Amino acid sequence: MGQNDTTAIEVTGATFLVPSAVARLGSEILGTFILVFGGVGTALFAANFPDKSNALGVGFLGVALAFGLAVVAGAYAVGNISGGHFNPAVTVGVAVAGRLPWKDVPGYVVAQVFGGALATSLLAVIAAGGPAGFFSTARAGGFASNGFGEHSPAGFGLGSALLVEFILTAVFLIVILGVTAKGATAGFGGLAIGLTLTLIHLISIPVTNTSVNPARSIATAIYGDSWAFGQLWVFILAPIAGAVVGALTYKFIFSSRTP
């Protein structure tokens, strides 16, 4: 990082370099961009390439891996600067756990939503240059948005959507807090988090197309059909509630561990 990207602080006689607010927010923008561009881009362009009958398409497994790999890439690239949240639910959960000042939460969330929206905006430009009708078909299909009922990939209802998003986000937070705690095996946190996100997608793509991340859901709803915004509240409320419960559960069970 450049000289203006850090702030020097002195604690008990030792000097530490803390990334500046600009560096941290820029990291969250970039990390969320990588996550959404990689995961949603795979869902849009490669999941059924060129159609559902062609074996070249990566399918659910490929999309799940894309989201997981994107988190791994972002975590190792800029996670040391901002903490590598890339997800408003994670930011709220980390704040509940006492690992992020609440005053930093709004800036992180705005950065994440912006990074996700930038990613889908560029994906929309790419889609517009595709074969005739590709962009309109992608929009009509929701532009990889999350949904329930008739907009669930396998037709799961509202109750199932709320429950799976809540449970999986809670589990995600517990894993994140565990692998980033003091005393955890160093150097493997990003890999564990990325593989957990892959597992989450393998479970829930058929149910909701997998959110566990309000920034990802907002980003795709921008270019999806009108139903995507109508159902968006589920994919903001359930992940945030799950993150809060996950953080509180972790604190209760592992309260003897130093955060």
N, C-alpha and C positions, 0 to 999 in steps of 0.2 A: 504494500500500500504506500501511497505517497505521503509526504510529510503532513499534509492537511487532513489526512484520513484518520488520524488518531489523536487522542488526548492523553497526556501524561498525568497520572495521579500517583500520590505517594501514600502508602499504607504501611504503618509501623516501620518506617525507614526504607522500605523497598519501593521502587518505581515500577508501575505497570502501564502498559499502553492499552487504552480502551478505544475501540473503533468509534468514530464520530457518528452522530445521528444520520448524517447523509450517507455514510458508508453502510450503516446497518439497514436503513430503509432501501437503499439501492440494492443491497443483497437480497432483501425480501422480494423486491420487484423482479430481479433476475431469476431467483430460484422459483418463484411462482410461475414466471413466464416459461421456464424450462419444463416444469411439471405439466402445465396445461398444454403447451405447444406439443410436447412429446406424447402425452397420453391421449389428448383429444385428437391430435393430428393422426395418430395411429388408428383411432376409432373411426375417423372420417375417411381416411384414404386407404387404409390397409386391411381393416377388419374383414371386409368382404370383397377384396380386389380380384377381378373387376366386378364380380357379382357373387351371390351366395353359393352358386354351384361350382365355383372355381376353387380348386384346392390351394391356390397360391395365397388366399386370404389368411391372415394370422388368427382370426377368430377371437373368442373371449380370452383364451390363454395369452395370445399375443398382446392384447390390449392391457391385460392385467400386468404382464411383464413390462410393458412400456411405461405405465404409471410408476411401477416400482423402480425401474432403472432410472427414470427421470428424477425421482427423489434422491436416489443414490448419487447421481451426478451433481445435483444442486447442493446436497449436503456436504460432499467433499470439496466442492468448488468454493462455496461461500458460507457454509455452516459455521465456520470458526469466527465469522464476522458478526452475524446477526443471531446465531443460534439455529438457523435453518428451519424456521417454522413453515413458511410457504402456505399457510392455512389459518384463517381466522379462528377456527375452533381450537387448533393447537395453541395459538397465542393466548386465547382466553384460559385454556386449561393450564398452561405453564404459569400464567399470572395467578390463578387460583392456588397452584402449588407453591407459590412464593418464589419462583425463580425468575420472574420478570416484573419490574415495577408497573403498576396499573397505569401510570402516566404514559408509558410507552405503547400501550395497547392500541389506542386509536391510530397512531401513525403506522404501526405494523399492519393493521387491518386495511387501511387505505392503500398502502403500498401493495399488499397482496391482491386486492381487488383490481387495482390498476394493472399489475403484471399479468393477471389472468385475462383481463379484457384486451390488453395489447396482444396477447397470444392468439386469442380467437379472432381478433380483427385481422391479423395477418393471415391466419388460416382461411378466413373468409375471402381475402384477396386471392389467395392461391386457388381456392375452390372455384372462384368466379372465372378463372382461366382454364378450368377443366373442360371436359366434353360437354356438349350441348345438354342443358338441363341438369348438370351435376349440382350446381349451387342451389337451385330451386328445390331439387329433391332432398338435398342435405338439410335445408331449412324446414321443409315440410316434415322431415323425420325428426326434427328437434335439434339438429346440429350437435348430436351426441349429448343432449341435455338429459338430466335426471327426471324420472317420472314414476307415477304409480297408476294403478288402474289400467286403462287402455293404453297408457303411455309407458307402462312397465314392460321391459323386454319379454317377460313371460306372463304378464297379466296379473301381477300381485297387487293387492289392494292397499289402501291408505294405512291401515293398522300394521301390516307387514313392513311397509316402507319406513314408518316411524320407528318401529322396533329394531329393524336391522341396522338402520343408520345410527340409532342411539347406542346399541350394544357395540357395534364395530368401532365407533369413534371412541367410546370409553376404553375399549381394549387397546386401541391405537395409542391413547394417551398414557396408559399404564406402561406399555412397552417403551414409549419415548422417554418417560420419566425414569424408567428403570435403566435403560442402556446409556443414559446421559448423566446418571448420578455419580457422585464421587465414589471411587472404588470399583466402578464398572470397568470391564476390560477395555482398555484404550484402543482407539483406532477402528473399532468395528461397529460403532453406533449407527453410522449412516447406512451400512450394509443391512443391519438388523431392521432398521426402520423401513428401508426400501422393500425388503423381503416381506415384512409384515403388511405393507400396503398392497403388495402383490397378492398375498393371501386374502386380504380384505376384498379385493376386486374379484378374486375367484369365487368367493362366497356370494357376493351381492350384485354382481353385474346382472344376472337374470332378474333380480328383484327390483332394483332401482336404477340400474346402469351405474351404480356406485358414485356417491358423492363423498361423504365423510369430510367435506371441505367446501364451505360456502363460497369461497372465491372461485373455485372450479365451476360450481353450479351457476353462479351469477354470470360468469364469462360465457358459458354456452347458451344460457337463456337469452342473452343479448341478440343472438343470431338464430335462435330457434323459433318455432311457430308460437303463436300467442299462448298456447297452453303451458309452455315452459315457464313463463312468468307467473301464470296462475297457480302452478304447483311449487313454485320456488320456496315458499315459506317453509315447507317440510324440510328442505335441504339446507336451510339456515337454522331453524329451530332445533331439529333433532341432533345434528352434529354438535352444536354448541352445548346443548343439555348433556349429551353424552360425554363431551370433553370435561365439563364441570364435575360430573359424577365420577369419571375416571380419575381425575386429579384428586378429588376428595378421598376416593377409595385408596389410592396409592398412599396418600398422606396418612390415612388411618392405619393401614396394614404395615407400612414401612416407616412409621414415624420415628423409629429409633435410628434410621439412616440419616446421614447428613446430606441435605439437598445440594 
